[in-house]
Amino acid sequence: MAMNKQTKPESPIVWQPRNAAEACTLKQQLGEDGVFVAGGTLLRTWWEAGTARMPGHLIDVSGISSMHKPIALAFSSDDRQICQIGAVALLSEVRNDSHISTYYSLLATAMKNIAAPSIRNLATLGGNVLSRVGDALPALLVYEAMLLWHDGQGAFEQPLAEWLLEAQANHAWKNRLLLAIILPPVDLAEQEGNSRLDVYHKVGRREVFTPSIATVAISAVVSAERHIVDVRLAVGGGQTMPRRLELTELLLKGSKLDHSLLQSCYTSVLEHFHPAGDVFASVSYRQKTAANLIVSELWKAMQLKS
């Protein structure tokens, strides 16, 4: 591994491990004073704002060969095609990939709504995920994404939704290295009369340059008779950790789209979405924004089936 000592005393020491195991060993040795970094755009924002302490050591993982391929296709144990996105893949690379645009359009849309183009050419998908409030997370949650980690001993997979819950109470994950994000296969084929509803919305105070008030991802299948065959909803926004609205999904799945169901859905979102408020938007405002976004899209789908 190579070490690059900065000239300024207050600047961190930069380490360049050759592989994932070496990176994890470094992290274990350095403890809280060592931080994994690739693009570093969000970390710099936190340091400048004073919301995070600049560490004494940066572990630069951008040169690890196993993380070089940004987007690769593979096959699962049941011979279904999956998509693996390297954690150091740039947001712009993910947005412009034809396979992502075709099969995971919500993720491509999310990439378009994160920061400015200059930032998307530096920022990584892994960094957006590890922030735990990144705008990519609602899209990844509805696709039921998996995370591929390395803990120094070997690689293992973990559901994204499981990690988000775990990360709230246990910071042991910070000693692991995120290698990739794995997207399960998506079946775009539609049975006769069925239609897909795939929508991603980010509502912010000034478009892409500020934290969102609410971020919503919807993936659903609606039958010709207006029954909701399948549905996944995920919401986030601001400093709120995104999550699936599983109880609202249960309410919708199998039900017929009508005005009564839309009202029940609106109430359910208000009840089960618990965002963090701030000086820019209250809890109630964020809840109502998310509920309105979801219900309006379901209403549009209902009108198309009328």
Phi and psi in degrees as a GROMACS rama.xvg file:
@    title "Ramachandran Plot"
@    xaxis  label "Phi"
@    yaxis  label "Psi"
@TYPE xy
-111.842  143.085  ALA-2
-119.297  133.817  MET-3
-119.47  106.399  ASN-4
-83.9076  127.45  LYS-5
-76.2811  156.17  GLN-6
-73.8222  -34.7357  THR-7
-81.133  134.506  LYS-8
-61.4279  -31.4427  PRO-9
-81.8386  -8.64634  GLU-10
-79.0995  143.598  SER-11
-70.4875  157.372  PRO-12
-82.0269  134.236  ILE-13
-105.206  124.665  VAL-14
-107.107  144.861  TRP-15
-127.334  83.3303  GLN-16
-66.0453  152.898  PRO-17
-86.4334  -22.4951  ARG-18
-152.144  174.821  ASN-19
-65.6907  -40.9409  ALA-20
-61.5819  -41.2408  ALA-21
-66.2638  -38.9668  GLU-22
-62.3423  -43.0711  ALA-23
-67.4596  -37.6804  CYS-24
-61.97  -43.4914  THR-25
-58.9517  -45.1874  LEU-26
-61.8708  -41.9728  LYS-27
-64.7487  -35.063  GLN-28
-73.8347  -39.0598  GLN-29
-84.5888  -23.6229  LEU-30
64.5013  -140.856  GLY-31
-67.8571  -16.3998  GLU-32
-84.2908  0.932346  ASP-33
-119.034  133.572  GLY-34
-130.431  132.874  VAL-35
-67.7306  142.733  PHE-36
-148.99  146.53  VAL-37
-132.849  -82.053  ALA-38
-73.3319  -45.1501  GLY-39
76.6752  7.44805  GLY-40
-66.0431  -43.6078  THR-41
-72.0592  -39.2448  LEU-42
-58.8921  -42.9033  LEU-43
-62.7214  -38.299  ARG-44
-62.2347  -44.2393  THR-45
-63.8299  -42.5505  TRP-46
-63.8513  -44.1385  TRP-47
-66.5863  -32.7189  GLU-48
-82.8614  -11.1366  ALA-49
79.1009  12.5825  GLY-50
-85.8235  -9.59267  THR-51
-145.464  145.715  ALA-52
-81.3201  135.815  ARG-53
-68.7958  126.15  MET-54
-76.7602  167.286  PRO-55
-80.2963  -18.6575  GLY-56
-138.438  135.368  HIS-57
-112.543  129.2  LEU-58
-102.79  99.3531  ILE-59
-78.3533  111.048  ASP-60
-99.2679  3.65846  VAL-61
-67.7649  -17.9544  SER-62
-97.6995  5.67131  GLY-63
-74.7417  121.267  ILE-64
-60.0168  -34.9379  SER-65
-68.073  -11.3987  SER-66
-109.289  8.17031  MET-67
-71.0359  -45.1704  HIS-68
-69.9196  112.032  LYS-69
-67.5283  -41.3471  PRO-70
-139.224  124.311  ILE-71
-138.097  147.093  ALA-72
-102.326  141.291  LEU-73
-144.29  -175.068  ALA-74
-125.221  139.283  PHE-75
-78.903  179.034  SER-76
-62.818  -24.3642  SER-77
-100.443  22.7195  ASP-78
63.8791  29.1585  ASP-79
-103.535  140.908  ARG-80
-73.3463  128.574  GLN-81
-116.399  164.012  ILE-82
-119.695  126.452  CYS-83
-113.354  123.126  GLN-84
-111.37  119.979  ILE-85
-60.4326  142.551  GLY-86
-62.0922  -24.6011  ALA-87
-93.229  8.91833  VAL-88
-62.1661  132.787  ALA-89
-71.4169  148.602  LEU-90
-57.9646  -37.807  LEU-91
-67.1136  -34.6605  SER-92
-65.4969  -42.6683  GLU-93
-65.681  -43.8927  VAL-94
-60.7691  -39.5358  ARG-95
-90.7426  -1.11586  ASN-96
-74.9251  129.465  ASP-97
-66.5943  -35.9236  SER-98
-67.2395  -42.0002  HIS-99
-62.3937  -44.9693  ILE-100
-62.3153  -35.2549  SER-101
-79.2291  -47.1051  THR-102
-101.662  -20.3107  TYR-103
-133.592  59.1557  TYR-104
-62.2793  -30.5144  SER-105
-63.6287  -37.6576  LEU-106
-68.1591  -40.9805  LEU-107
-61.0443  -41.1526  ALA-108
-65.546  -40.2695  THR-109
-59.8599  -41.9494  ALA-110
-59.7641  -36.5876  MET-111
-66.4732  -24.5931  LYS-112
-100.475  11.4266  ASN-113
-105.602  117.368  ILE-114
54.001  -158.317  ALA-115
-100.76  161.717  ALA-116
-53.5873  -38.833  PRO-117
-63.2309  -35.739  SER-118
-72.7998  -39.5306  ILE-119
-65.052  -20.3186  ARG-120
-82.6695  -4.09858  ASN-121
-120.822  -37.6064  LEU-122
-72.9614  149.516  ALA-123
-110.726  156.675  THR-124
-65.5704  -38.4531  LEU-125
-59.7954  -40.8461  GLY-126
-64.3619  -39.0601  GLY-127
-63.3997  -39.984  ASN-128
-67.1968  -48.1503  VAL-129
-69.5748  -15.5636  LEU-130
-65.7183  -23.252  SER-131
70.7698  -0.525915  ARG-132
-131.316  13.3078  VAL-133
-64.5739  148.414  GLY-134
-71.0521  -12.2925  ASP-135
-75.656  -21.3382  ALA-136
-62.9778  -43.6258  LEU-137
-57.631  -40.6549  PRO-138
-65.2253  -44.2983  ALA-139
-64.3529  -34.4498  LEU-140
-66.9836  -40.6018  LEU-141
-71.5426  -21.5158  VAL-142
-87.2006  0.00339305  TYR-143
55.3642  50.9539  GLU-144
-65.2734  153.104  ALA-145
-113.323  150.944  MET-146
-108  135.929  LEU-147
-104.382  114.843  LEU-148
-108.882  160.676  TRP-149
-128.315  126.645  HIS-150
-106.116  12.6924  ASP-151
99.6146  -25.6928  GLY-152
-101.674  -31.6777  GLN-153
175.83  178.436  GLY-154
-96.3065  148.545  ALA-155
-153.279  157.395  PHE-156
-103.148  153.246  GLU-157
-150.465  135.18  GLN-158
-59.7216  137.334  PRO-159
-56.2735  -45.785  LEU-160
-59.9961  -39.2035  ALA-161
-64.7772  -44.164  GLU-162
-63.3825  -40.947  TRP-163
-58.9358  -40.3549  LEU-164
-69.6331  -42.2806  LEU-165
-63.785  -39.7789  GLU-166
-66.4562  -21.1378  ALA-167
-65.6522  -39.2316  GLN-168
-104.131  -21.4098  ALA-169
-132.98  121.565  ASN-170
-94.706  13.0594  HIS-171
-62.1924  -24.7284  ALA-172
-62.5348  -21.2076  TRP-173
-68.4149  -15.5938  LYS-174
-88.1743  -4.75578  ASN-175
-99.6583  158.548  ARG-176
-107.923  126.082  LEU-177
-78.939  117.756  LEU-178
-89.3876  -42.6002  LEU-179
-161.61  162.904  ALA-180
-112.091  127.65  ILE-181
-109.258  126.533  ILE-182
-105.748  121.725  LEU-183
-63.4336  163.133  PRO-184
-64.024  145.161  PRO-185
-116.03  125.396  VAL-186
-91.4855  106.254  ASP-187
-86.9044  -7.57891  LEU-188
-65.7749  135.984  ALA-189
-113.258  131.607  GLU-190
-68.8484  155.807  GLN-191
-55.9475  126.317  GLU-192
92.6388  -20.7535  GLY-193
-82.8537  152.133  ASN-194
-138.355  149.694  SER-195
-92.3611  147.023  ARG-196
-126.419  103.594  LEU-197
-122.148  112.162  ASP-198
-137.558  137.188  VAL-199
-127.302  129.291  TYR-200
-131.667  135.032  HIS-201
-124.268  120.923  LYS-202
-109.412  118.599  VAL-203
-128.858  172.498  GLY-204
-77.7464  -27.302  ARG-205
-147.212  58.9459  ARG-206
53.3936  -128.022  GLU-207
-84.6539  -4.65442  VAL-208
-94.49  -1.64005  PHE-209
-132.593  159.897  THR-210
-57.1887  143.603  PRO-211
-73.4995  153.771  SER-212
-75.5118  -43.2845  ILE-213
-152.364  140.235  ALA-214
-126.871  127.448  THR-215
-129.568  136.298  VAL-216
-126.158  132.551  ALA-217
-129.371  130.809  ILE-218
-133.411  117.343  SER-219
-145.926  159.656  ALA-220
-124.565  127.961  VAL-221
-119.071  131.705  VAL-222
-79.7451  170.606  SER-223
-62.6996  -26.8249  ALA-224
-89.636  11.6953  GLU-225
72.6698  20.2093  ARG-226
-86.2022  141.102  HIS-227
-84.9387  105.205  ILE-228
-73.5243  -41.2085  VAL-229
-151.706  149.415  ASP-230
-158.697  140.557  VAL-231
-135.246  131.948  ARG-232
-126.173  135.189  LEU-233
-137.673  140.299  ALA-234
-135.408  151.651  VAL-235
-160.524  -159.113  GLY-236
138.742  139.196  GLY-237
61.1997  -128.788  GLY-238
-98.9904  21.7591  GLN-239
-89.0707  128.249  THR-240
-69.4462  120.597  MET-241
-61.1483  151.882  PRO-242
-155.917  158.979  ARG-243
-75.1511  144.045  ARG-244
-96.2165  76.275  LEU-245
-67.5995  -35.9429  GLU-246
-70.8526  -34.9214  LEU-247
-68.4595  -36.624  THR-248
-61.0063  -42.3543  GLU-249
-63.0312  -37.3203  LEU-250
-62.7046  -40.044  LEU-251
-82.5501  -38.4779  LEU-252
-63.6386  126.069  LYS-253
86.6086  -10.3316  GLY-254
-87.9496  159.717  SER-255
-92.411  132.985  LYS-256
-67.7383  115.533  LEU-257
-151.709  178.078  ASP-258
-64.7637  -32.9987  HIS-259
-65.5968  -42.1911  SER-260
-66.3727  -38.4606  LEU-261
-62.4083  -40.0986  LEU-262
-65.3949  -41.4456  GLN-263
-65.4584  -37.6589  SER-264
-63.5863  -45.0461  CYS-265
-57.3096  -47.1292  TYR-266
-63.4023  -39.5566  THR-267
-64.5822  -42.0313  SER-268
-62.3651  -44.518  VAL-269
-59.2558  -35.5186  LEU-270
-76.7534  -35.4114  GLU-271
-107.356  -8.64646  HIS-272
-97.0226  119.491  PHE-273
-120.431  78.3406  HIS-274
-77.9978  166.872  PRO-275
-92.4666  131.793  ALA-276
-88.9801  164.441  GLY-277
-151.977  -170.414  ASP-278
-68.7837  -17.145  VAL-279
-92.7342  -30.5075  PHE-280
-152.909  128.769  ALA-281
-75.5001  168.047  SER-282
-57.9253  -47.0063  VAL-283
-61.2189  -41.4776  SER-284
-64.6169  -42.5666  TYR-285
-64.3197  -42.1126  ARG-286
-60.5938  -47.3483  GLN-287
-67.0431  -36.1794  LYS-288
-62.6384  -47.2506  THR-289
-63.0777  -43.9576  ALA-290
-63.0024  -42.4848  ALA-291
-64.176  -40.5574  ASN-292
-61.4415  -46.0788  LEU-293
-66.6026  -48.543  ILE-294
-66.424  -36.3968  VAL-295
-64.8717  -37.4016  SER-296
-69.7577  -38.1215  GLU-297
-67.2368  -35.7017  LEU-298
-64.2765  -41.2784  TRP-299
-61.1315  -43.2663  LYS-300
-62.9904  -37.4327  ALA-301
-65.4708  -40.2522  MET-302
-65.7108  -37.2365  GLN-303
-65.8174  -28.368  LEU-304
-90.3139  -5.97146  LYS-305
